[in-house]
Amino acid sequence: MPVGQIVPILRQTPERLAAASAGLSDARLHVPLAPGEWSMAELLAHLRSCADVWGDAIEAISRTDHLVLRAVNPTTWVRSTGYGGIAFASCLAAFGSQRDRLLGLLEALPATGWSRAATVLGAGAPLERSVLSYADRMARHERAHWRQAVNTARAVGPPPC
């Protein structure tokens, strides 16, 4: 995906989550649609943990030559964060601040900065990953969850009067 598409997607995700969750109580945002499905809070926790892992990699790669990174699984990472138990509004605000910092970094990168790469170990054979590949992965992943956020919020919407 071209950089010109990645940055807008990354910018829109916190806005879309805020719009989808508007008017819902924190209690409703922690209600899953069904057993085994995510609540809005769990979806946000998932997206935030992926942003932690992939965003940290983007930052490190953009600032360090010949970097070697150890792979971190966002699914494992989210269990250590407690994000799912935080008040939704607080978690969303932290996600938005995190995203603003990442976008500031990405928007300041020269074109050559997007191709900076690192060797990533710990997920099978060593892999070469670039700022672009991590940002592309994050944007595609988040965009894939947009509809889920809307559908989840609608399904757990305000209880009938």
PyMOL commands that set and color helices and strands:
alter all, ss='L'
color gray80, all
select helices_A, chain A and resi 3-21+26-29+40-63+74-81+83-85+88-108+111-115+131-155
alter helices_A, ss='H'
color red, helices_A
select strands_A, chain A and resi 67-70+117-121+127-130
alter strands_A, ss='S'
color yellow, strands_A
deselect
rebuild
show_as cartoon
